[in-house]
Amino acid sequence: MRINIQLLLICMLVFTGCCGMITENGNGKVNQASMPQTEAFKDEFTRDFMKSTEETEEGYYTFESKAKGYTILFPKNATVSVGNYYAEQGKLESLSFGEKLVDEKISYYIKFNYEDNEITDEIDTKLKLLSSGTDYEGEYKKIEKGDKVIYLSDDGPKNKDYYYLLAYVKSTTSNKAIRFTYMSNCNVEEKSCELMTDKTEERINKILDSIEFVE
């Protein structure tokens, strides 16, 4: 399925509109006072992925996939979109999350496509699939990190409208892999913003580097 830039921007708007919603659990007895007052725990669907109420690192919790395939560091004020979530028999999982950053004047959106099957070794095919979603025509650099390999795109467009970065993360000890899409744009109320900063790079690297495949 082709995912274009306009669709990604729409998804980001959905995130920024929904952040801050507090929902109750099935019993209607959620005690918000007993949990961290962060968006990740205020949102019922998102907190179900969190391993602990304790931050693993400052500003980040540990996120565990429901497919039991991987964990990542998850920003404490990001939320997972319930409408974009899909999982199939522990072999496939698709989800997206994001947040509105008032201080940085931007909103960002991250999409994960996890899979565990033999075709994840077809690197060229997977990179073409990843590129097609944003019309990316550049190359990917290969970065080996422990028991995973990251294929990272060059920076996407840097303009007043949006910025994106793509990555394909492959386990070296199994068939598990993740297609990663990062996209950001200026908040609606802002006339301009800086989309690629040291904070942006740190955030992307933090999440990418934290990916651990559960073997």
C-alpha positions in Angstrom: 0.0 0.0 0.0 1.4 3.4 -1.0 1.6 6.0 1.8 2.1 9.5 0.4 3.3 12.7 2.1 -0.3 14.2 2.4 -1.5 11.1 4.2 1.4 11.2 6.7 0.6 14.9 7.4 -3.0 14.0 8.0 -1.9 11.3 10.5 0.2 13.9 12.3 -2.8 16.2 12.6 -4.8 13.4 14.1 -2.1 12.8 16.7 -1.8 16.5 17.7 -5.6 16.7 18.0 -5.8 13.7 20.3 -2.9 14.2 22.6 -4.1 14.9 26.1 -7.2 12.7 26.0 -7.7 10.7 29.2 -9.7 7.5 28.9 -10.9 5.0 31.4 -10.3 1.2 31.3 -12.9 -1.5 30.9 -14.0 -1.1 34.5 -14.2 2.7 34.3 -11.9 2.9 37.4 -8.6 4.3 36.1 -6.9 6.1 38.9 -4.8 8.7 37.1 -3.3 9.9 40.3 -1.5 6.5 40.7 0.2 6.8 37.3 2.7 9.2 35.8 1.0 12.3 34.5 2.4 11.9 31.0 0.6 11.5 27.8 1.9 7.9 27.3 0.0 6.9 30.5 -3.0 9.2 30.3 -3.9 7.5 27.0 -5.3 4.0 27.7 -4.2 2.4 24.4 -0.7 3.7 24.7 -0.1 2.8 28.3 -0.9 -0.9 27.5 2.4 -1.0 25.6 4.5 0.4 28.5 6.6 -2.1 30.4 6.7 0.0 33.6 5.6 3.3 35.0 9.2 4.0 35.8 11.2 5.9 33.1 13.9 3.7 31.6 15.9 6.9 30.7 15.0 10.5 31.4 12.0 11.3 29.2 11.5 7.7 27.9 9.7 4.5 28.9 10.3 1.0 27.6 7.7 0.1 25.0 7.0 -3.6 24.4 5.4 -4.7 21.1 2.2 -6.8 21.4 3.7 -9.1 18.8 6.5 -9.8 21.4 9.0 -9.1 18.7 10.9 -6.0 19.9 11.2 -3.2 22.5 12.1 0.5 22.1 12.5 3.6 24.1 9.3 5.5 23.9 8.9 9.3 24.4 6.9 9.9 27.6 4.5 12.4 26.0 3.9 10.5 22.7 0.8 8.5 22.0 0.1 5.5 19.8 -2.7 5.7 17.3 -5.3 3.1 18.0 -6.8 3.5 14.5 -3.5 2.8 12.8 -2.6 -0.3 14.8 -2.6 -3.8 13.2 -1.1 -7.1 14.3 -1.2 -10.6 12.9 -0.2 -13.8 14.7 2.9 -12.4 16.2 4.5 -12.1 12.7 3.3 -8.6 11.6 2.7 -5.4 13.5 2.1 -2.0 12.2 1.7 1.1 14.4 2.4 4.8 14.5 3.0 7.3 17.3 3.8 11.0 17.7 3.4 14.1 19.7 3.2 17.9 19.5 6.2 19.7 20.8 5.2 23.3 21.7 8.7 24.4 22.7 10.2 23.1 19.4 7.2 24.4 17.4 6.8 21.1 15.6 4.8 17.9 15.5 6.4 14.6 14.6 5.0 11.2 13.5 6.8 7.8 13.5 5.6 4.7 11.8 6.8 1.2 12.5 6.2 -1.8 10.3 7.5 -4.9 12.1 7.6 -8.4 10.4 9.2 -11.7 11.2 9.5 -13.9 8.1 12.1 -15.0 5.6 11.5 -12.2 3.1 13.1 -9.6 5.5 16.4 -10.8 4.1 15.5 -9.3 0.7 17.1 -6.0 1.6 16.8 -4.2 -1.8 13.1 -5.1 -2.1 12.4 -3.8 1.4 14.3 -0.6 0.8 12.4 0.0 -2.4 9.1 -0.5 -0.5 10.2 1.9 2.2 11.3 4.5 -0.4 8.0 4.3 -2.4 6.0 5.5 0.6 7.6 9.0 0.4 8.9 9.1 -3.2 12.5 8.9 -1.8 15.0 8.4 -4.6 18.3 8.6 -2.6 20.6 5.9 -1.3 20.8 4.2 2.1 23.9 3.9 4.3 24.5 0.7 6.1 25.2 0.9 9.8 26.1 -2.2 11.8 25.2 -2.0 15.5 25.6 -5.1 17.6 23.0 -7.7 16.6 21.2 -5.4 14.1 21.9 -3.6 10.9 20.4 -0.2 10.2 19.9 1.0 6.6 19.5 4.8 6.9 18.3 7.2 4.3 19.7 10.6 3.6 17.7 13.5 5.0 14.4 14.1 3.3 13.2 17.5 2.2 14.1 20.4 4.4 11.6 23.1 3.8 8.8 25.0 5.6 6.3 22.2 5.1 7.9 18.9 6.2 11.0 16.8 6.9 11.4 13.0 6.8 13.9 10.3 7.4 13.6 6.5 6.6 15.3 3.4 8.1 15.2 -0.3 7.7 16.4 -2.2 10.8 17.2 -5.9 10.4 18.2 -8.4 13.1 21.4 -10.3 12.2 20.3 -13.3 14.3 16.7 -13.8 13.1 14.2 -12.9 10.4 12.9 -9.9 12.4 13.0 -6.4 10.9 11.3 -3.0 11.1 10.6 -0.4 8.5 10.8 3.0 10.2 9.4 6.3 8.9 10.0 9.6 10.7 8.2 12.8 9.6 7.7 16.2 11.1 6.1 19.5 10.2 5.6 22.9 11.8 2.6 23.2 14.2 -0.4 24.7 12.6 -0.3 27.9 14.6 3.4 28.5 13.8 4.5 30.7 10.8 7.9 29.0 10.7 10.0 26.5 12.6 13.3 24.6 12.3 12.4 21.0 11.4 15.9 19.4 11.7 17.8 20.4 14.9 20.1 18.7 17.3 17.1 17.7 19.4 15.5 16.1 16.4 18.6 14.1 15.5 19.0 13.0 19.1 15.3 11.9 19.3 15.6 9.9 16.0 18.9 8.2 17.0 17.6 7.5 20.5 14.6 5.6 19.2 16.4 3.8 16.4 19.4 2.8 18.5 17.1 1.5 21.3 15.4 -1.1 19.0 16.0 -4.5 20.5 14.6 -7.6 18.8 13.3 -10.2 21.2 14.8 -13.5 20.2 
